[in-house]
């Protein structure tokens, strides 16, 4: 990606993107310069009401030789008072997708919001880059004939040399985070026959090798040796071995603080003997959405280098039906010694996470965030654009919420209701792994809390947001969203600031 310090009227590109806020009567800045070069075309659109600047509105103009650019895209930014970096990200995605639809090869653009939008220049450049790269992402398929995007070059145009470094820094940070999010999408979208627990461990090995992370991978025998019976129990119905994948980033060796990111890695979920309905079961390849988000975040963290210690723990297994699969009514003893009656084999995520959380705590985690496609109930409660957040520590939760604010991803805190603890009591074990439909997301979080001890903890239920069913969001095509990558990266930097 290039940054060009030149007059916007001199840039050569298939598409040149500028913007306008809603309610603007006279274009200024870069848009005003283009309006003048085009003989008042933009002013005429405003005057006739053919372009209002409404958020995500887009108009294509043709300069007919008056500029070196072949087309002008005018994108609406909405009301200036409501403009934020998430909106800058969305506007960039809308314009980038339109440029791809026009089969553009080279696109030039201004940084949305860095002028009249009053956004921090680096943050605006980061949002521009993320929006462009996330919006352009296409699902990799095994189709014999695919039509690849022709867009290969994005030129960021800025006439003020004093903003160059901030724009450069924002672009680089945005590129790293967007690439990591798209990497997570690639993993999560991968068919389950091509992404087994072993394949997921291989992907972690590749990330560790490329970006200098510590790595430890535990197979079935190692899991037996440490008593990780919960992970083994869920995977015992599959011929594929389970894995516990551990990545370490030591950004602050002088600190004893370690933030653990625990990602659910069920590479396929049939529901076991509590079998899922056939309709839509193919989407259960995305039940490792938490693992994908954590692995993507670690890729970005290793490149951006926050001064903090981050541990990633991913329990990976297939939840299958066979003669060896776990049965309703079976009782297992988890890694921390608590017993669990398995009354619903489709409530397997909280089971494998129990051992993963215990492993993280035993290996130095002082704060913990788990990310999991845990309950269908969460999408009933919050829909498919907001994750559920649960916590045992309001101070730590406020830090995680700030990370969400910075990333532009969305979560909403739901309560822990102590009276619900009776619902998962068992006659034969310390607890059951499910308590039915009512309060399903809350009870799932409370079961996880049984293994957290006193450690500050946040649970993110991303079952509703990890996959975009319709593909009608600007930043997401149909399929995996990579939700959580951006927030976890921001959280790593907040962890850095808290330790200083």
Secondary structure, DSSP 8 states (H G I E B T S, - for coil): -EEE-S-GGG---SEEEEEE-TT-SS--HHHHHHHHHTTSHHHHHHHHTS----TT-EEEE--TTSSSSS-EEEEE---GGG--HHHHHHHHHHHHHHHHHTT-SEEEE--TTSSTT---HHHHHHHHHHHHHHHH-------SS-------EEEEE-S-GGGHHHHHHHHHHHHHHHHHHHHHHHHHHS-TTT--HHHHHHHHHHHHHHHT-EEEEE-HHHHHHTT-HHHHHHHTTSSS--EEEEEEEES-TT----EEEEEEEEEEE--TTS---STTGGGGGGGGHHHHHHHHHHHHHHHH--SSEEEEEEEEEEE--STTS--TTEEEE-TTS-EEEES-TT--HHHHHHHHHHHHHHTT-SEEEEEE---THHHHHHTTS-EEEEES-HHHHHHHHHHHHHH---EEE----GGGGGGG--SSSSEES---STTHHHHHHHHHHTTTTTSEEEEEE-TTTSEESS--BTTB-SEE--TTHHHHHHHHHHHHHHH-
